[in-house]
Amino acid sequence: MVLSFFSELADILERLSNLSSVLIVGDLNIHLDVPDRADAVKFNALLATHSLIQNVESSTHVGGHLLDVFVTRQLSIRRVEVSPPGALSDHSMIVGYIDVVLPGQYDTVTRRTRS
């Protein structure tokens, strides 16, 4: 099952490789706070291969492990807040603040035609 996860994740990251800005969030249930664990090593290698950055650095679970991610590529991050776990869930609530550049206004073209 773990191999399936990593092969599917690698496939998704490959599909996202042509996008400049990427945001991936969620609960992975990989102990990322133990960097020498095989699954953490594989996950971090996949991120590095695709120029992605994991922005959560503190534990996100009542058990004390870092299980949840806020992964970005080429996004301007103001900050990432991690609430203490256990309030509503056994996981932390993670709030990330990013700057998003919206496209400028589009010109409106009005056409009148006859049938």
Residue pairs with C-beta under 8 A, 6 or more apart in sequence:
2 39
6 39
6 42
6 43
6 46
9 43
9 46
10 46
13 46
13 49
13 50
13 52
14 50
16 22
16 50
17 50
19 73
20 73
20 74
21 72
21 73
21 74
21 75
22 52
22 71
22 72
22 73
22 74
22 75
23 70
23 71
23 72
23 75
23 96
23 98
24 52
24 69
24 71
24 72
25 68
25 69
25 70
25 71
25 94
25 96
26 68
26 69
27 67
27 68
27 91
28 43
28 67
28 68
28 69
29 67
30 37
30 39
30 40
30 43
30 67
31 37
31 39
31 40
31 65
31 66
31 67
32 40
32 43
32 44
32 54
32 65
32 66
32 67
32 69
33 59
33 64
33 65
33 66
34 40
34 65
35 41
35 44
44 54
46 52
47 53
47 54
47 71
50 73
51 73
51 74
52 71
52 72
52 73
53 71
53 72
53 73
54 69
54 70
54 71
55 69
55 70
55 71
55 72
55 77
55 80
55 96
56 66
56 68
56 69
56 70
56 80
56 82
56 94
57 66
58 66
58 82
59 65
59 66
59 85
59 92
60 66
60 67
60 68
60 82
60 85
60 91
60 92
60 94
61 67
61 68
61 85
61 90
61 91
61 92
62 85
62 86
62 90
62 91
63 90
67 91
68 91
68 92
68 94
70 80
70 94
70 96
72 98
75 98
75 99
76 98
76 99
77 96
77 97
77 98
77 99
78 97
78 98
78 99
79 96
79 97
80 94
80 95
80 96
80 97
81 94
81 95
81 96
81 97
82 92
82 93
82 94
83 92
83 93
83 94
83 95
84 92
85 91
85 92
87 93
